[in-house]
């Protein structure tokens, strides 16, 4: 199974693609730029770098807080939209447990 993982709950932005239990590609950044500017390019880069097609993503996992309200809104909205567009499962996980 191919997973897209998104964490925008705090200042650092983390996006990764995993296949089964292996990380294929990841981006972790602590830039001061808004997540709304960074997130979609980061997702595009990790999918391209993982050498899988976006249609091959089986599930999207997004951090659901606690954390920045605006950051959470951005991450969850993008995750929900991509899950719908790619016909992928959507899961939310606690930032603290992750």
C-alpha positions in Angstrom: 0.0 0.0 0.0 1.2 3.5 -0.8 0.5 6.2 1.8 0.8 10.0 1.6 1.5 11.5 5.0 0.9 15.2 5.8 1.7 17.1 9.0 1.0 20.8 9.1 0.0 20.9 12.8 3.0 23.1 13.9 5.7 25.3 12.4 7.6 22.4 10.8 6.0 21.0 7.6 6.4 17.3 7.0 5.2 15.4 3.9 6.2 11.8 3.0 5.3 8.9 0.8 5.6 5.4 2.2 5.1 2.0 0.5 4.3 -0.7 3.0 6.7 0.2 5.9 9.4 1.8 3.7 9.8 5.6 3.3 10.1 6.3 -0.4 10.6 10.1 -0.1 10.1 12.8 2.5 10.3 16.6 3.0 10.7 18.2 6.4 11.1 22.0 6.5 11.0 24.6 9.2 10.8 27.6 6.9 8.8 30.6 8.1 6.7 30.5 4.9 3.0 29.7 5.4 2.0 26.1 5.0 -0.6 27.2 2.4 2.3 28.2 0.1 4.6 25.2 0.8 2.2 22.2 1.1 1.1 21.5 -2.5 4.6 21.9 -4.0 6.0 19.6 -1.2 3.3 17.0 -2.0 4.2 17.2 -5.7 7.9 16.8 -5.0 7.5 13.8 -2.7 5.2 12.0 -5.1 7.5 12.7 -8.1 10.6 11.7 -6.0 9.0 8.5 -4.9 8.6 7.4 -8.5 5.0 6.4 -8.1 2.0 7.9 -9.9 -0.4 10.0 -7.8 -3.2 7.6 -8.8 -1.2 4.8 -7.0 -1.7 6.4 -3.6 -4.0 4.2 -1.6 -4.4 6.3 1.5 -3.7 9.7 2.9 -2.8 10.2 6.5 -3.0 13.7 8.0 -2.1 15.0 11.5 -5.2 16.3 13.2 -3.7 18.2 16.1 -3.3 19.6 18.6 -1.5 22.4 16.9 -1.9 25.6 14.9 -5.6 26.0 14.0 -4.7 27.5 10.6 -2.1 24.9 9.9 -4.5 22.1 10.7 -7.2 23.6 8.5 -4.7 23.7 5.6 -3.5 20.2 6.0 -6.9 18.6 6.6 -8.5 20.5 3.7 -5.8 19.5 1.3 -5.9 15.9 2.5 -9.6 15.6 2.2 -9.6 17.1 -1.3 -6.8 14.8 -2.5 -8.4 11.8 -1.0 -11.6 12.6 -2.8 -9.9 13.4 -6.1 -7.6 10.3 -6.0 -10.3 8.0 -4.6 -8.0 7.2 -1.6 -8.8 6.4 2.0 -8.4 9.2 4.5 -7.1 8.8 8.1 -6.5 11.4 10.8 -3.9 10.8 13.5 -3.2 12.7 16.7 0.0 14.8 16.4 0.9 13.8 20.0 0.5 10.1 19.4 2.4 10.3 16.1 
